[in-house]
Each structure stands twice: as C-alpha cells, then as structure tokens.
Amino acid sequence: MNLGLHVACQHFPRANANDYDRVRARAGCQSRRRGAALKVAFDTRPLSEADGIGRYSRCLLTALRELPGDSDELIETNRPAATMRAGEADLLHAPWMEGAMLRTPCPAVVTVHDLTRRKRRSEHLRTGLRQRLRDLAVQRAMRVVVPTQAVADDAVEQLGVERERVVVIPHAADPAMRPRCDREVAAVRERFKLPERYLVWVGALRHPDPTKHVRQLAAAPRQLPLVMVGPTQPWAHELPEVTLTGQVSDEHLAAIYSGAHALVLSSEGEGFGFPAVEALACGTPVTACRVPALAEVLGERVTFVPQGDMRSLVMAAEAATRPAPAPPPWSWRDAARATWAAYASALAETADHRNGTSPARRRPRRPGVEGA
C-alpha cells in the first residue's frame, strides 16, 4: 500500500516533509469515520535529558506544536500508560527506545536513535529479559523512526523490526546553534577558562564508553589544546591534558563551537552525529572517524579519517580551515512534518488492518536472524 512516503534508499521509506498534508488527510478521513479528531500522545519524559535523545525530543516537540490543524491534537504526557488507559489518544509516540511500551491500546511510533553498542559482543552477553521485552515492544510498533539509513539497517538486523515499518527522518541542528559574536566567544573563554585556540569534543562523560575512544583521543599527540564539553563523572577528570567544561547551556555551547578551531568526533559508531551538524551550523570545521551514519549525513562537509586513528584525527583537525561548509538544509520543521506524516500513515494502516484491506502483520522474529 502506498501511503505517500517515497523510497529514497534500497529498503526503507525516507519521509518527505511534503508528504505531510497528503498522508495526514488520509488519516484524517479515517479519524472522522471514527467520529474523532486525530490525537497523538507524545511521551515527554526524556525532555530534561542533556544527551542527544533529550535534544531530539525538545526540538521535535517544539516543531510538532506548530503543526496540528484545528481538529487535530498533540497531547504532551509524562504518564503515557495512564494517557493510553484513559483513551485520550489515537497514537503514542515514544521518542526513545527505552520508552517503548509492550502493550498499548492504540498504535505506537518509536524513535530508535543509535544501536552502536548493540553490535559489541559484551553488550550481547549482557542481554537480559528487560532488553528482550524492549526489543519486542519496538517490533510491535506500527512505525519505527530512525535518523539515518545506517540505523535503519541496524534496526532490522539487531532488533528484528520489519523493513516496511522503518521510516528514515533526519534530525537537524537546534535553532540555538548559530555563529556567535566575538563578545560571546570571549565570555565563554573567560567563564570556562578556555585557551585562545582549541579543538573541541562534545558528548557525555558520565561513564567510560569504549566506542567513543575518549582516552585514546586525550592521549593523542597534538599542538592545540583539547576542550571536552559535556556532563562528567570523576573518571573523566583523570584524562590527561584536557579542559573539561561540564554540562553547558545551549547558548554557551554555541559560543564554544564558534570559538573552536575544529570539532573532533572520535566515535566508532554514531546514529546521526548531532555535534557535527551543530558545529557546522556555528561555522566550525569538523573532522571525524568515518562511520556509516556520519558519511550518510555529512558527506563531503567534513574531513574523515579511518576509525580508531586518533593521531590522524587530531592532525586533520589542526589542519582545518574556515569557512566551514553549511550544515545539511533539513530543518526541525521538516522533521516534524515528516513525523506527523508517519503518525498519519500508521493510523491509516491500522484502520486498513481492522477493515481487512491490508495484509496481517508477520509475527516478530528474533533479532539478528534476517528473514526468519
């Protein structure tokens, strides 16, 4: 069944912001047949998180608030189970995998951001009942939203999601991420005791993550100082010859990006690469280890080096020059329109199932068993 989401890659539909009106109208017809408006519940629990999931949830929700028409409604809830039991919504969106609900009385949409850790053998060995139930909840979702084709591939392979239910909807830079003036840059230098010229790394430093190669990056030879931005725990303060800022506001982060010589991304896996898009939006060059998602999102906008080669990463960053290329043109408004189209197509497909006009869903298969 063609729901207006055109295919822009080999296996997965890539949402188009222009599909919003067409697909929403289809679902609106289904909704009016039920005698109700189109009501979508958005799980707001991750809004306060400082990581990429929190940023995604805040930016998407802000853009979604501007979309629903007079007869549609966006319900913001931090108690999704109660909202569903009360029958207040037609569909639930869990904007992160941990929020996926195993049983819901209405269709669900789940956003999966990054499955890099799931590929590591140590993570497979730690798989328990909670993770298996979460995987099953994602499999049961009517739509699984992912930011890149790379994560779409992982969702099928690692989680056992049906290919036709995965929709690629890219993220974007927060509107707060823009070049800052010399006065703002000087203010953050003074506030966080930053050097005049520096390389910057952005991410959480709460726990050592072997996929981020933070220790190797800190130990790599370099001419410019390295500033690391993000929430920390005591272990991070043992990293050699780095400046730690801790968690900072978006206004301060934009100024730190603006004042940096270049951003370095040392990870061996990313779902999208928020820091890279944010840095480009602030006019700062980016160097990164080549991973599929970053190559897909950024293309020739950044300088890539082989995974794990921290020496080459630092050398490329120190050799970077301005002006940096512009970030990808996709906006949060585009993402919101595409996400609402995904909501509408999920509701339309649910109605078709109930009316017997669409094939029944296959039973969920075990993750990692392609085609089982």
C-alpha positions as CSV (number, residue, x, y, z in Angstrom):
1,M,0.0,0.0,0.0
2,N,1.4,3.4,-1.0
3,L,1.0,5.9,1.9
4,G,2.8,8.7,0.2
5,L,6.2,8.1,1.7
6,H,8.6,7.7,-1.2
7,V,11.5,5.4,-1.2
8,A,14.9,7.2,-1.3
9,C,17.1,4.2,-0.5
10,Q,17.2,0.5,-1.1
11,H,14.9,-0.8,1.6
12,F,13.4,1.9,3.8
13,P,11.0,4.7,3.2
14,R,12.5,8.1,3.8
15,A,9.9,10.6,5.0
16,N,9.4,13.7,2.9
17,A,8.2,16.8,4.6
18,N,5.9,17.4,1.6
19,D,4.1,14.1,2.3
20,Y,2.6,15.7,5.5
21,D,-0.6,17.1,4.0
22,R,-1.3,14.1,1.8
23,V,-0.9,11.4,4.4
24,R,-2.4,13.5,7.2
25,A,-5.5,14.0,5.1
26,R,-5.8,10.2,4.6
27,A,-5.6,9.6,8.3
28,G,-7.9,12.5,9.0
29,C,-10.6,10.7,6.9
30,Q,-10.1,7.6,8.9
31,S,-10.3,9.6,12.1
32,R,-13.6,11.4,11.0
33,R,-15.1,8.0,10.3
34,R,-14.5,7.1,13.9
35,G,-16.1,10.4,14.9
36,A,-12.9,11.8,16.5
37,A,-10.0,14.1,15.7
38,L,-6.5,12.9,15.1
39,K,-5.0,12.8,18.6
40,V,-1.3,12.0,19.1
41,A,0.3,11.5,22.6
42,F,3.9,12.4,22.9
43,D,5.9,10.9,25.8
44,T,7.7,13.9,27.3
45,R,9.8,12.0,29.9
46,P,13.2,12.5,28.1
47,L,12.8,16.2,27.6
48,S,15.1,17.0,30.6
49,E,17.9,14.8,29.4
50,A,21.1,16.5,28.4
51,D,22.1,14.0,25.7
52,G,21.1,13.7,22.1
53,I,17.8,12.0,23.0
54,G,16.8,15.0,25.1
55,R,17.8,17.4,22.4
56,Y,15.8,15.4,19.8
57,S,12.7,15.3,22.0
58,R,12.8,19.0,22.8
59,C,13.4,20.2,19.2
60,L,10.9,17.8,17.6
61,L,8.2,18.6,20.2
62,T,8.7,22.3,19.7
63,A,8.2,21.9,15.9
64,L,5.3,19.5,16.3
65,R,3.4,22.0,18.4
66,E,3.0,24.2,15.4
67,L,1.6,21.5,13.1
68,P,-1.7,20.0,14.2
69,G,-4.8,21.6,12.5
70,D,-7.9,22.8,14.2
71,S,-9.3,19.3,14.5
72,D,-6.0,17.6,15.5
73,E,-4.4,17.5,18.9
74,L,-0.9,16.9,20.2
75,I,-1.1,15.6,23.8
76,E,2.1,16.0,25.9
77,T,2.3,13.4,28.6
78,N,4.8,12.2,31.1
79,R,2.4,9.4,32.1
80,P,1.9,7.6,28.8
81,A,0.4,4.5,30.3
82,A,-2.3,6.4,32.1
83,T,-3.0,8.5,29.0
84,M,-3.5,5.4,26.9
85,R,-5.7,3.7,29.5
86,A,-7.9,6.7,29.6
87,G,-8.4,6.5,25.8
88,E,-7.2,10.1,25.3
89,A,-5.1,9.5,22.2
90,D,-5.2,7.6,18.9
91,L,-1.5,7.0,18.8
92,L,1.5,7.1,21.1
93,H,5.0,8.4,20.2
94,A,7.9,7.2,22.4
95,P,10.8,9.4,21.3
96,W,13.4,7.0,22.6
97,M,13.7,3.2,22.7
98,E,13.5,2.9,26.5
99,G,10.1,4.4,26.4
100,A,8.6,1.8,24.1
101,M,5.6,0.1,25.7
102,L,5.0,-3.6,25.2
103,R,1.2,-3.3,25.2
104,T,-0.8,-0.3,24.2
105,P,-4.5,0.0,23.2
106,C,-3.6,2.1,20.2
107,P,-0.8,2.2,17.5
108,A,2.7,3.2,18.7
109,V,5.6,5.0,17.0
110,V,9.0,4.6,18.5
111,T,12.2,6.5,17.6
112,V,15.4,4.5,17.7
113,H,18.5,6.8,17.7
114,D,21.6,4.6,17.7
115,L,22.4,0.9,18.1
116,T,26.2,1.0,18.0
117,R,26.6,-0.6,21.5
118,R,24.3,-3.5,20.5
119,K,26.9,-4.6,18.0
120,R,29.6,-5.2,20.6
121,R,29.9,-8.7,21.9
122,S,30.0,-7.5,25.5
123,E,26.6,-6.0,25.1
124,H,25.1,-9.2,23.6
125,L,26.4,-11.1,26.6
126,R,24.6,-8.8,29.0
127,T,21.3,-9.1,27.2
128,G,18.5,-9.8,29.8
129,L,14.8,-10.0,30.0
130,R,14.2,-6.3,30.1
131,Q,16.2,-5.7,26.9
132,R,14.4,-8.6,25.1
133,L,11.0,-7.1,26.1
134,R,12.1,-3.7,24.9
135,D,13.1,-5.2,21.6
136,L,9.7,-6.9,21.3
137,A,8.0,-3.5,22.1
138,V,9.9,-1.9,19.2
139,Q,9.0,-4.8,16.9
140,R,5.3,-4.2,17.7
141,A,5.4,-0.5,16.9
142,M,3.5,0.5,13.7
143,R,6.4,2.8,12.8
144,V,10.0,2.9,13.9
145,V,11.5,6.3,13.2
146,V,15.3,6.4,12.7
147,P,17.6,9.3,11.8
148,T,19.7,7.6,9.1
149,Q,19.7,4.6,6.7
150,A,22.6,3.2,8.8
151,V,20.3,3.0,11.9
152,A,17.5,1.6,9.7
153,D,19.8,-1.3,8.7
154,D,20.7,-1.9,12.4
155,A,17.1,-1.8,13.5
156,V,16.3,-4.7,11.1
157,E,19.4,-6.7,11.9
158,Q,19.7,-6.0,15.7
159,L,16.1,-5.6,16.7
160,G,14.2,-7.7,14.2
161,V,12.0,-4.8,13.0
162,E,10.0,-5.3,9.8
163,R,11.7,-3.4,7.0
164,E,8.5,-1.7,5.8
165,R,7.8,-0.2,9.2
166,V,11.1,1.7,9.4
167,V,11.0,5.3,8.3
168,V,14.1,7.5,8.0
169,I,13.6,11.0,9.3
170,P,16.8,13.0,9.7
171,H,17.5,15.2,12.7
172,A,18.7,18.8,12.4
173,A,20.6,21.4,14.4
174,D,18.9,23.2,17.2
175,P,18.0,26.8,16.2
176,A,20.2,28.0,19.0
177,M,23.2,26.6,17.2
178,R,24.4,29.6,15.1
179,P,27.7,31.6,14.8
180,R,28.3,33.7,17.9
181,C,29.9,37.1,18.0
182,D,33.4,37.8,19.4
183,R,31.9,39.1,22.7
184,E,30.0,35.9,23.3
185,V,33.0,33.8,22.4
186,A,35.3,35.8,24.7
187,A,32.7,35.4,27.5
188,V,32.7,31.6,27.4
189,R,36.5,31.6,27.2
190,E,36.6,33.5,30.4
191,R,33.8,31.6,32.1
192,F,35.2,28.1,31.4
193,K,38.9,29.1,31.3
194,L,39.4,28.1,27.7
195,P,42.5,28.8,25.7
196,E,42.6,31.2,22.7
197,R,42.7,28.4,20.2
198,Y,41.5,24.8,20.9
199,L,39.9,21.7,19.5
200,V,36.6,20.7,20.9
201,W,34.9,17.4,21.6
202,V,31.2,17.2,22.7
203,G,29.4,14.3,24.4
204,A,28.6,12.7,27.7
205,L,31.5,11.7,30.0
206,R,29.4,10.0,32.7
207,H,30.8,6.6,32.0
208,P,33.8,5.3,30.0
209,D,32.4,4.2,26.6
210,P,34.9,2.1,24.5
211,T,33.0,3.1,21.3
212,K,33.9,6.8,21.9
213,H,37.7,6.3,22.2
214,V,37.9,9.3,24.6
215,R,41.0,8.1,26.4
216,Q,42.9,7.5,23.1
217,L,41.9,10.9,21.9
218,A,43.0,12.6,25.1
219,A,46.4,10.8,24.8
220,A,47.0,11.5,21.1
221,P,49.8,14.0,20.3
222,R,48.6,17.4,19.4
223,Q,49.6,21.0,19.1
224,L,46.3,22.6,20.1
225,P,44.6,22.1,23.5
226,L,41.6,19.8,23.7
227,V,38.4,21.0,25.3
228,M,35.7,18.4,26.2
229,V,32.2,19.5,26.7
230,G,29.5,17.5,28.5
231,P,28.4,16.1,31.8
232,T,31.2,14.3,33.7
233,Q,31.9,11.8,36.4
234,P,35.2,11.6,38.4
235,W,36.8,9.2,35.9
236,A,36.8,11.9,33.3
237,H,38.9,14.2,35.4
238,E,41.8,11.7,35.2
239,L,42.0,12.3,31.4
240,P,45.4,13.8,30.6
241,E,45.9,17.4,29.3
242,V,42.3,18.2,28.6
243,T,39.9,21.0,29.7
244,L,36.5,19.8,31.0
245,T,33.6,22.3,31.0
246,G,30.9,20.0,32.3
247,Q,27.4,20.4,31.1
248,V,26.7,23.8,29.5
249,S,23.7,25.7,28.2
250,D,22.9,25.8,24.5
251,E,23.9,29.4,24.4
252,H,27.3,28.6,25.9
253,L,27.7,25.5,23.7
254,A,27.1,27.6,20.5
255,A,29.8,30.1,21.6
256,I,32.2,27.2,22.4
257,Y,31.6,25.8,19.0
258,S,32.1,29.2,17.4
259,G,35.4,29.8,19.2
260,A,36.9,26.4,18.4
261,H,39.4,25.7,15.7
262,A,37.6,22.5,14.8
263,L,35.3,19.8,16.3
264,V,36.7,16.2,16.6
265,L,34.5,13.2,16.6
266,S,36.3,10.1,17.7
267,S,33.4,7.6,17.9
268,E,33.5,4.3,16.1
269,G,29.7,4.5,15.7
270,E,27.0,7.2,15.6
271,G,23.3,7.2,14.9
272,F,23.3,10.7,13.4
273,G,26.0,13.0,14.8
274,F,24.4,16.0,16.5
275,P,27.7,17.6,17.4
276,A,28.9,17.6,13.8
277,V,25.7,19.3,12.5
278,E,25.7,21.7,15.4
279,A,29.4,22.7,14.8
280,L,28.8,23.3,11.1
281,A,25.8,25.4,12.0
282,C,28.1,27.5,14.1
283,G,30.6,27.8,11.3
284,T,33.2,25.4,12.8
285,P,35.0,22.8,10.7
286,V,34.6,19.1,11.6
287,T,36.9,16.1,11.5
288,A,35.6,12.6,12.3
289,C,36.3,8.9,12.2
290,R,34.5,7.5,9.2
291,V,31.3,5.7,10.2
292,P,28.3,5.0,8.0
293,A,25.8,7.4,9.7
294,L,28.2,10.3,9.6
295,A,29.2,9.7,6.0
296,E,25.5,9.5,5.1
297,V,24.5,12.7,6.9
298,L,27.6,14.9,6.2
299,G,29.1,13.6,3.0
300,E,31.9,15.9,1.9
301,R,31.1,18.6,4.5
302,V,33.6,17.0,7.0
303,T,37.1,15.5,6.8
304,F,37.1,11.8,7.6
305,V,39.9,9.6,8.9
306,P,39.9,5.8,9.5
307,Q,38.2,4.6,12.6
308,G,40.4,4.4,15.6
309,D,43.2,6.6,14.1
310,M,43.3,9.3,16.7
311,R,46.7,10.7,15.5
312,S,45.3,11.3,12.0
313,L,42.0,12.7,13.5
314,V,43.9,15.3,15.5
315,M,46.3,16.2,12.6
316,A,43.3,16.7,10.3
317,A,41.5,18.9,12.9
318,E,44.6,21.1,13.4
319,A,44.9,21.5,9.7
320,A,41.3,22.5,9.2
321,T,40.4,26.0,7.8
322,R,37.4,28.2,7.8
323,P,34.9,28.9,6.4
324,A,33.2,25.5,7.2
325,P,30.6,24.2,4.8
326,A,27.0,24.8,5.7
327,P,25.1,22.0,7.6
328,P,22.5,19.9,5.7
329,P,19.5,22.0,4.9
330,W,16.9,19.7,6.6
331,S,15.1,21.6,9.5
332,W,13.2,20.6,12.5
333,R,10.0,21.8,10.8
334,D,10.8,19.4,8.0
335,A,11.3,16.7,10.6
336,A,8.1,17.5,12.4
337,R,6.0,17.4,9.1
338,A,7.6,14.1,8.2
339,T,7.0,12.7,11.7
340,W,3.3,13.7,11.6
341,A,3.1,12.0,8.2
342,A,4.5,8.9,9.8
343,Y,1.8,9.2,12.6
344,A,-0.9,9.5,10.0
345,S,0.3,6.6,7.9
346,A,0.5,4.4,11.0
347,L,-3.1,5.2,11.9
348,A,-4.3,4.7,8.3
349,E,-2.6,1.3,8.1
350,T,-4.1,0.3,11.5
351,A,-7.6,1.2,10.1
352,D,-6.9,-0.9,7.0
353,H,-5.9,-3.9,9.1
354,R,-9.1,-3.6,11.1
355,N,-11.2,-3.3,7.9
356,G,-9.4,-6.3,6.4
357,T,-8.0,-4.3,3.5
358,S,-4.3,-4.8,4.4
359,P,-2.3,-8.0,4.9
360,A,-1.9,-9.1,8.5
361,R,1.4,-8.4,10.2
362,R,4.0,-11.1,10.4
363,R,4.9,-12.5,13.8
364,P,8.0,-10.7,15.2
365,R,11.2,-12.6,14.6
366,R,14.3,-12.9,16.8
367,P,16.7,-10.1,16.4
368,G,19.8,-10.9,14.3
369,V,18.0,-13.5,12.2
370,E,17.4,-11.8,8.9
371,G,14.4,-13.1,7.1
372,A,13.4,-15.6,9.8
